[in-house]
Every structure is written in structure tokens, then in C-alpha cells.
């Protein structure tokens, strides 16, 4: 679940012990995997979610939303002691950016024995950030992708990318599409380089026919397939909140790539989908539906 709190003060202006009034508070479902699953379903793809919940009200809210959005929830043994993952998103009226406090909760407890691995039967698997015990599960799932010839999209977060290439090797060597932002790319490579220099190094970490995509906030997105670097500027829109922008881009890119097998078309759909989301609160509220996406893919 995502809790969006808006304050008037600048985020860096607070001091220890200070009580800050929240001007607006909204609650939505969230989480990278959940956002991507709904985003892909709205874009006309058969989508299923694999993740661990706590035995709480948040679990019921999310499962109810999945049913409404036609996302299948793969049965998983729920956690008996940890709650469903929660994020607190703090935004200032005076700044465009935000701070996210993420509590992984039950999500970190996902074990390979918690679900029926035979359900991992798909053309693509979208893998977000899994930590703790769940990271070992992610490594096993990536191995399943290789054995079953399932294509894998991997979207590591800053805290995973910061662990380096060696730590992520088992997943990266089975990855078809690697999507990260510029900072994450620099962390994974271990040095601060420009995007055009990061792309070839990251490309060598994934499968030969794979694609690397690097986002860069409001600046152009880049993708590299080993032959050509593709660039795509995002649309100019009024930004209300950036939470969920990455998940929206990823869902749009993957859907565009599946439908067209063209990187340029996939990039276009990705930035448009992200542009729709950042004009509203909530990571799912304005995700594109297939009809609108088709017009952009012509």
C-alpha cells in the first residue's frame, strides 16, 4: 500500500523533533510488481502477480483490485507475522521530487516453496526488486526462465544495483530486458559515467539478444541492443507526483516491445505511459488502456 503525504515545507528544511503538519493524505495500492501487473493488464496482456502478502486488510484490498483489473494472483502462502509491504511517499508543495520510505514486510519472505513453481509458465516474467529471502527466490526464478525459455525483464532498485554485478550475476545472465535509471546503472557498473558509456557495459551482463534501457528522470530515455543506441524524449506534462513513473514506463515499454518487437515504438509507449501517471496521485490511477496505446503504436 502507498500512503501519499503532502507537506508545505521543503523536505530538507525539517529539524529533529519538529512536528510537521500534513496538508493532504491519500492512500492507494502500490508496489512495483503490483503496478506493473495492472499496467500490463490494462495494455491488453494476460497478467499474473507473484508476491507474498501479510494476513491483513491490505492484502484483501490489493486482491480485490487485481480481480477488478483482471490480474490473476498466483496462490502464495501468506505471512503469519509480517504485514503486507507499505510505502510512505512524502512530497513538498515547494519541490518537484519526493522521499519514499519503503517497508518490504512480507514481500521479503517469499520462498520458492511458498507457491507452485509449475505456475511459472509464461512468455515473459517481469521481476522487480526482491530482498532478503525473496532474493534467493528471484535467483531460482531466473534459472527457471533459462530452462523454460521464458524471457525475463529485470528492474533492480538502487539498493539492489548498489550490491554490484557479481551479486546480481545469476539474474543478469538470464535477463532479456534490463531497465534501470542512470544512478542505478552507475552503481551497477561501479563508476559514474554518461549513459552512452554505461549502455555497452551493462549490455555485456545480460543475454546476447537482450536490450538495456536507462531512464533519466525528465531527460531522454536510452536503449541499446548491441548495435544501436535509441533515444526518446518524454512528453512535456505538468508533474504532480513522480511515484510510479518507473513502473508505468516499464509496463509500457514491455507491452510495446511485445506488440511490435521494435525498440523505438516500445520507448515511445513507455514514456507516454509514465507521462500519464505523473500528472495524478497514485501509481495506477492513470495507467493507459489498450485502445489509447494502439493509437500511439501506429
C-alpha positions as CSV (number, residue, x, y, z in Angstrom):
1,X,0.0,0.0,0.0
2,X,1.2,3.6,-0.8
3,X,0.5,6.5,1.6
4,X,0.9,9.8,-0.1
5,X,1.5,12.7,2.3
6,X,1.9,16.3,1.1
7,X,3.5,19.0,3.3
8,X,4.1,22.7,2.7
9,X,7.7,22.9,3.9
10,X,10.7,21.9,1.8
11,X,11.7,18.3,2.6
12,X,15.2,19.4,3.6
13,X,14.0,22.2,5.9
14,X,12.8,20.0,8.8
15,X,14.8,19.5,12.0
16,X,14.9,16.7,14.6
17,X,12.0,16.7,17.0
18,X,9.9,19.0,14.8
19,X,6.3,18.2,14.2
20,X,5.2,18.8,10.6
21,X,1.6,19.2,9.6
22,X,0.4,17.1,6.6
23,X,-1.8,19.1,4.3
24,X,-3.1,16.2,2.2
25,X,-3.1,12.4,2.7
26,X,-4.2,9.8,0.2
27,X,-3.9,6.0,0.2
28,X,-3.6,3.8,-2.9
29,X,-2.4,0.3,-3.7
30,X,1.1,0.2,-4.9
31,X,4.4,-1.7,-5.2
32,X,6.5,-2.2,-8.3
33,X,5.2,-5.7,-9.2
34,X,1.6,-4.8,-8.5
35,X,1.8,-1.6,-10.5
36,X,3.4,-3.4,-13.5
37,X,0.9,-6.2,-13.3
38,X,-2.0,-3.8,-13.6
39,X,-0.2,-1.7,-16.2
40,X,0.3,-4.7,-18.4
41,X,-3.2,-6.0,-18.0
42,X,-4.6,-2.6,-19.0
43,X,-2.5,-2.8,-22.1
44,X,-4.2,-6.0,-23.1
45,X,-1.7,-8.6,-21.9
46,X,-2.6,-11.6,-19.8
47,X,-1.0,-10.7,-16.4
48,X,-0.5,-12.6,-13.2
49,X,1.1,-11.4,-9.9
50,X,3.5,-13.4,-7.7
51,X,4.2,-11.9,-4.4
52,X,3.8,-12.5,-0.6
53,X,1.2,-10.7,1.5
54,X,0.6,-10.4,5.2
55,X,-2.7,-11.6,6.7
56,X,-4.2,-8.2,6.8
57,X,-6.7,-5.8,5.3
58,X,-4.1,-4.5,2.7
59,X,-3.9,-8.0,1.2
60,X,-7.7,-8.1,0.7
61,X,-7.7,-4.6,-0.8
62,X,-5.0,-5.5,-3.3
63,X,-6.5,-8.8,-4.3
64,X,-9.9,-7.1,-4.8
65,X,-8.2,-4.6,-7.1
66,X,-6.5,-7.4,-9.0
67,X,-9.8,-9.0,-9.6
68,X,-11.2,-5.7,-11.0
69,X,-8.2,-5.2,-13.2
70,X,-8.2,-8.8,-14.5
71,X,-4.9,-9.6,-12.9
72,X,-4.5,-13.2,-11.7
73,X,-3.0,-13.6,-8.3
74,X,-0.8,-16.8,-8.1
75,X,-1.6,-18.5,-4.8
76,X,1.1,-17.9,-2.3
77,X,1.3,-18.9,1.4
78,X,0.8,-15.6,3.3
79,X,3.0,-14.5,6.1
80,X,1.8,-15.2,9.6
81,X,3.8,-12.4,11.3
82,X,4.9,-9.7,8.8
83,X,2.4,-7.3,7.3
84,X,1.9,-6.5,3.6
85,X,4.5,-4.1,2.2
86,X,3.9,-0.4,2.8
87,X,5.5,2.7,1.4
88,X,5.2,6.3,2.8
89,X,5.6,8.8,0.0
90,X,6.4,12.3,1.3
91,X,6.1,15.3,-1.1
92,X,6.6,19.0,-0.6
93,X,4.4,21.7,-2.3
94,X,7.6,23.6,-2.9
95,X,9.6,20.9,-4.6
96,X,9.0,18.5,-7.6
97,X,10.7,15.5,-6.0
98,X,9.7,13.2,-3.1
99,X,11.1,10.9,-0.5
100,X,9.8,7.3,-0.3
101,X,10.1,5.3,2.9
102,X,9.6,1.7,1.8
103,X,8.9,-1.2,4.2
104,X,9.1,-4.5,2.4
105,X,7.3,-6.6,5.1
106,X,6.0,-9.9,3.9
107,X,7.4,-9.3,0.4
108,X,10.9,-10.1,1.7
109,X,9.8,-13.5,2.9
110,X,8.7,-15.0,-0.4
111,X,10.2,-18.5,-0.6
112,X,10.3,-20.9,-3.6
113,X,8.3,-23.4,-1.6
114,X,5.5,-20.9,-0.9
115,X,4.0,-21.3,-4.4
116,X,3.6,-23.9,-7.1
117,X,6.6,-23.4,-9.5
118,X,4.6,-25.0,-12.3
119,X,2.6,-21.8,-12.4
120,X,5.7,-20.1,-13.8
121,X,4.6,-20.8,-17.3
122,X,4.7,-17.6,-19.3
123,X,6.2,-15.9,-22.3
124,X,7.7,-13.2,-20.1
125,X,8.4,-12.7,-16.4
126,X,8.7,-9.2,-15.0
127,X,11.0,-9.1,-12.0
128,X,11.2,-6.1,-9.7
129,X,13.3,-5.7,-6.5
130,X,13.2,-8.7,-4.2
131,X,15.2,-8.6,-1.0
132,X,16.1,-10.9,1.9
133,X,14.8,-14.5,1.5
134,X,12.9,-13.3,-1.6
135,X,16.2,-12.6,-3.5
136,X,17.1,-16.2,-3.3
137,X,13.7,-17.0,-4.8
138,X,14.4,-14.4,-7.6
139,X,17.6,-16.2,-8.5
140,X,15.8,-19.5,-8.7
141,X,13.0,-18.0,-10.8
142,X,15.7,-16.6,-13.2
143,X,17.0,-20.1,-13.6
144,X,13.5,-21.3,-14.4
145,X,13.4,-18.7,-17.1
146,X,16.5,-20.1,-18.7
147,X,15.3,-23.7,-18.5
148,X,11.8,-23.0,-19.7
149,X,13.0,-20.4,-22.3
150,X,10.9,-17.6,-20.7
151,X,12.1,-14.1,-21.4
152,X,12.9,-12.0,-18.3
153,X,12.6,-8.3,-17.7
154,X,14.7,-7.2,-14.7
155,X,14.2,-3.9,-13.0
156,X,16.6,-3.6,-10.0
157,X,16.3,-0.8,-7.5
158,X,19.0,1.4,-6.2
159,X,19.7,-0.8,-3.2
160,X,20.0,-3.9,-5.4
161,X,22.1,-2.2,-8.1
162,X,24.4,-0.9,-5.3
163,X,25.4,-4.5,-4.5
164,X,27.1,-4.8,-7.8
165,X,27.4,-7.0,-10.8
166,X,28.7,-10.1,-9.0
167,X,25.9,-10.1,-6.5
168,X,23.3,-10.0,-9.4
169,X,25.1,-12.2,-11.8
170,X,22.7,-15.2,-11.6
171,X,19.8,-13.0,-12.5
172,X,21.5,-10.7,-15.1
173,X,22.9,-13.7,-17.1
174,X,19.3,-14.8,-17.7
175,X,17.9,-11.3,-18.4
176,X,16.4,-10.3,-21.8
177,X,15.5,-6.7,-20.9
178,X,17.3,-4.8,-18.2
179,X,15.7,-1.5,-17.2
180,X,17.2,0.9,-14.7
181,X,17.8,4.6,-14.1
182,X,21.1,6.4,-14.6
183,X,22.0,6.3,-11.0
184,X,21.3,2.6,-10.8
185,X,23.3,2.0,-13.9
186,X,26.3,3.8,-12.4
187,X,26.0,1.8,-9.2
188,X,25.9,-1.5,-11.0
189,X,28.9,-0.6,-13.2
190,X,30.8,0.8,-10.2
191,X,31.6,4.2,-11.6
192,X,30.0,7.5,-12.7
193,X,29.8,7.5,-16.5
194,X,27.4,9.0,-19.0
195,X,24.6,6.9,-20.3
196,X,26.3,6.3,-23.7
197,X,29.2,4.6,-21.9
198,X,27.1,2.7,-19.4
199,X,25.0,1.0,-22.0
200,X,27.6,-1.2,-23.6
201,X,29.0,-2.4,-20.3
202,X,25.5,-3.2,-19.0
203,X,24.7,-5.0,-22.3
204,X,27.6,-7.4,-21.7
205,X,26.0,-8.5,-18.4
206,X,22.7,-9.9,-20.0
207,X,21.9,-12.4,-22.7
208,X,23.3,-11.7,-26.2
209,X,20.0,-10.8,-27.8
210,X,19.0,-8.6,-24.8
211,X,18.2,-4.9,-24.5
212,X,19.4,-2.4,-21.9
213,X,17.2,0.6,-21.1
214,X,18.3,3.6,-19.0
215,X,15.9,6.2,-17.8
216,X,17.0,9.7,-16.7
217,X,14.1,11.5,-15.0
218,X,12.7,14.2,-17.2
219,X,15.5,13.8,-19.8
220,X,15.7,11.4,-22.7
221,X,15.5,7.6,-22.2
222,X,18.1,5.5,-24.0
223,X,18.0,1.8,-25.1
224,X,20.8,-0.3,-26.6
225,X,20.6,-3.7,-28.3
226,X,24.3,-4.1,-29.0
227,X,24.0,-2.5,-32.4
228,X,22.4,0.9,-32.0
229,X,21.5,3.4,-29.2
230,X,17.9,4.6,-29.3
231,X,16.8,7.8,-27.7
232,X,13.4,9.0,-26.8
233,X,12.4,12.3,-25.1
234,X,9.5,12.1,-22.6
235,X,6.4,14.3,-23.3
236,X,6.2,17.7,-21.6
237,X,3.5,17.5,-19.0
238,X,2.6,19.1,-15.7
239,X,4.1,16.9,-13.0
240,X,2.0,16.3,-9.8
241,X,3.8,13.3,-8.5
242,X,6.6,11.0,-9.8
243,X,5.9,7.9,-7.7
244,X,5.0,5.0,-10.0
245,X,6.6,6.7,-13.1
246,X,9.2,3.9,-13.5
247,X,6.7,1.1,-13.2
248,X,4.4,2.8,-15.8
249,X,7.4,3.2,-18.2
250,X,8.4,-0.4,-17.7
251,X,4.9,-1.7,-18.4
252,X,4.6,0.5,-21.4
253,X,8.0,-0.5,-22.8
254,X,7.4,-4.2,-22.3
255,X,3.9,-4.1,-23.9
256,X,5.2,-2.0,-26.8
257,X,8.1,-4.4,-27.3
258,X,5.8,-7.5,-27.2
259,X,3.4,-6.0,-29.7
260,X,5.8,-4.5,-32.2
261,X,9.3,-6.0,-31.5
262,X,10.6,-2.5,-32.1
263,X,12.6,-0.7,-29.5
264,X,11.7,2.8,-30.8
265,X,8.0,2.0,-30.5
266,X,8.5,0.5,-27.1
267,X,10.3,3.5,-25.8
268,X,7.6,5.8,-27.1
269,X,4.8,3.8,-25.4
270,X,6.9,3.7,-22.2
271,X,7.4,7.5,-21.8
272,X,3.8,8.2,-22.8
273,X,2.5,5.8,-20.1
274,X,4.8,7.3,-17.5
275,X,3.7,10.8,-18.6
276,X,0.1,9.9,-18.0
277,X,0.8,8.6,-14.4
278,X,2.9,11.6,-13.1
279,X,0.0,14.0,-13.8
280,X,-2.0,12.4,-11.0
281,X,-1.6,10.9,-7.5
282,X,-1.4,7.1,-7.3
283,X,0.8,4.9,-9.3
284,X,-2.1,3.1,-11.1
285,X,-4.8,5.7,-11.4
286,X,-4.0,6.9,-14.9
287,X,-2.2,4.0,-16.5
288,X,-3.1,3.7,-20.2
289,X,-5.6,1.2,-21.6
290,X,-5.1,-0.7,-24.8
291,X,-7.2,1.5,-27.0
292,X,-5.2,4.6,-26.3
293,X,-1.9,2.6,-26.6
294,X,-2.8,1.3,-30.0
295,X,-3.2,4.9,-31.3
296,X,0.4,5.6,-30.2
297,X,1.8,2.4,-31.7
298,X,0.6,3.3,-35.3
